[in-house]
């Protein structure tokens, strides 16, 4: 059995709260692997949308209306 399989088996035996904390920490560790180019593109898009709303060329809608 590989060490990864052993870790997974042991992790699944942990109490729910401990598994949730472990999952949270694993997900956080992935969030730092963000491509700088993609991050800059998202930032540019967000700024463009902000500017469109400020200029009045786009009218925002509520979350309830967007996601019925």
Secondary structure, 3 states (H helix, E strand, C coil): CCHHHHHHHHHHCCCHHHHHHHHHHHHHHHCCCCCHHHHHHHHHHHHHHHHHHHHCCCCCCCHHHHCC
